[in-house]
């Protein structure tokens, strides 16, 4: 059965179960008899062949750590997936920290220049000077 058929069967079952308590006793008895007849005609269970994986074999033979030691390069394949992700995240954090340090250095340089210069008070009140400072901060 495909997924559409399974979903349809679940929806039908749910719809039937919603109104189950409202059905008369004679109807529920007939439904129970029909179910029993359907179960009697059901095909016998077909055995499914299961393949054993290397982990299952190693666990059965070597305990909890058998899979780790029976396949010495298995951990490397898992690590090779995580390593690039960790490197990308580490690189992004490094770039962010570098940009923050650059911004702090620029602001410190601007503050030092403003504090070391002897500007008249009118320069601090000038709107053009404030605009200049704001563009330097960004």
C-alpha positions as CSV (number, residue, x, y, z in Angstrom):
1,X,0.0,0.0,0.0
2,X,1.2,3.4,-0.8
3,X,1.0,6.4,1.6
4,X,-2.1,7.8,0.0
5,X,-4.0,4.5,0.7
6,X,-2.7,4.3,4.2
7,X,-3.7,7.9,4.9
8,X,-7.2,7.2,3.5
9,X,-7.6,4.1,5.6
10,X,-6.6,6.2,8.7
11,X,-9.1,8.9,7.9
12,X,-11.9,6.3,7.3
13,X,-11.0,4.6,10.6
14,X,-11.1,7.9,12.5
15,X,-14.4,8.9,11.0
16,X,-16.0,5.5,11.9
17,X,-14.6,5.6,15.4
18,X,-16.0,9.1,16.0
19,X,-19.6,7.9,15.7
20,X,-19.1,4.4,17.3
21,X,-20.8,5.3,20.6
22,X,-23.9,6.5,18.7
23,X,-24.5,3.2,16.9
24,X,-27.3,0.8,18.0
25,X,-26.2,-2.5,19.6
26,X,-27.5,-4.6,16.7
27,X,-25.2,-2.7,14.3
28,X,-22.1,-3.0,16.5
29,X,-22.9,-6.8,16.8
30,X,-23.0,-7.1,13.0
31,X,-19.8,-5.1,12.7
32,X,-18.1,-7.3,15.2
33,X,-19.2,-10.4,13.3
34,X,-18.0,-9.0,10.0
35,X,-14.6,-8.2,11.6
36,X,-14.2,-11.7,12.9
37,X,-15.1,-13.1,9.4
38,X,-12.5,-10.7,7.8
39,X,-9.8,-11.8,10.3
40,X,-10.6,-15.4,9.6
41,X,-10.0,-14.9,5.8
42,X,-6.9,-12.9,6.3
43,X,-3.7,-14.2,4.6
44,X,-1.2,-15.9,6.8
45,X,1.6,-13.7,7.9
46,X,4.5,-13.7,5.4
47,X,7.9,-13.9,7.0
48,X,10.0,-10.9,6.3
49,X,13.7,-11.4,5.7
50,X,15.8,-9.1,7.8
51,X,19.4,-8.3,7.0
52,X,21.9,-7.8,9.8
53,X,24.0,-4.6,9.7
54,X,27.6,-4.4,10.8
55,X,26.6,-2.6,14.0
56,X,24.0,-5.2,14.9
57,X,26.6,-8.0,14.3
58,X,29.3,-6.2,16.3
59,X,27.0,-5.4,19.1
60,X,25.8,-9.0,19.4
61,X,29.4,-10.2,19.4
62,X,31.3,-7.4,21.1
63,X,28.9,-5.8,23.6
64,X,28.2,-2.1,23.6
65,X,31.5,-1.0,22.1
66,X,31.7,-3.7,19.5
67,X,30.5,-1.4,16.7
68,X,33.2,1.2,17.5
69,X,36.1,-1.3,17.3
70,X,34.8,-3.6,14.6
71,X,34.7,-0.7,12.0
72,X,37.7,1.4,12.8
73,X,36.9,4.0,10.2
74,X,33.2,4.3,10.9
75,X,33.7,7.1,13.4
76,X,35.7,9.0,10.8
77,X,32.8,9.1,8.4
78,X,30.5,10.6,11.0
79,X,33.2,13.0,12.0
80,X,33.8,14.0,8.4
81,X,30.2,15.2,8.2
82,X,30.5,17.3,11.4
83,X,33.9,18.8,10.8
84,X,33.0,21.1,7.9
85,X,30.0,22.3,9.8
86,X,32.1,23.1,12.8
87,X,34.7,24.9,10.7
88,X,32.1,27.1,9.0
89,X,30.5,28.0,12.4
90,X,34.0,28.7,13.8
91,X,34.9,30.9,10.8
92,X,31.7,32.9,11.1
93,X,32.3,33.5,14.8
94,X,35.9,34.6,13.9
95,X,34.7,37.0,11.2
96,X,32.1,38.4,13.6
97,X,34.7,38.9,16.4
98,X,37.1,40.6,13.9
99,X,34.5,43.0,12.7
100,X,33.6,43.9,16.3
101,X,37.2,44.6,17.1
102,X,37.6,46.7,14.0
103,X,34.5,48.7,15.0
104,X,35.7,49.2,18.6
105,X,39.1,50.3,17.3
106,X,37.6,52.9,15.0
107,X,35.4,54.3,17.7
108,X,38.3,54.4,20.1
109,X,40.3,56.3,17.5
110,X,37.5,58.7,16.9
111,X,37.0,59.3,20.7
112,X,40.7,59.8,21.2
113,X,40.8,62.3,18.3
114,X,37.8,64.2,19.6
115,X,39.2,64.3,23.2
116,X,42.7,65.3,22.2
117,X,41.7,68.1,19.9
118,X,40.9,71.5,21.3
119,X,37.6,72.2,19.7
120,X,35.4,75.1,20.7
121,X,32.1,74.2,22.3
122,X,30.2,75.5,19.2
123,X,31.8,72.6,17.2
124,X,30.0,70.1,19.4
125,X,26.7,71.9,18.9
126,X,27.1,72.0,15.1
127,X,24.7,69.7,13.3
128,X,27.2,69.0,10.6
129,X,29.7,67.8,13.2
130,X,27.2,65.5,14.7
131,X,26.3,64.1,11.3
132,X,30.0,63.5,10.7
133,X,30.4,61.6,13.9
134,X,27.3,59.5,13.2
135,X,28.7,58.5,9.7
136,X,32.0,57.6,11.3
137,X,30.3,55.4,13.9
138,X,28.5,53.3,11.2
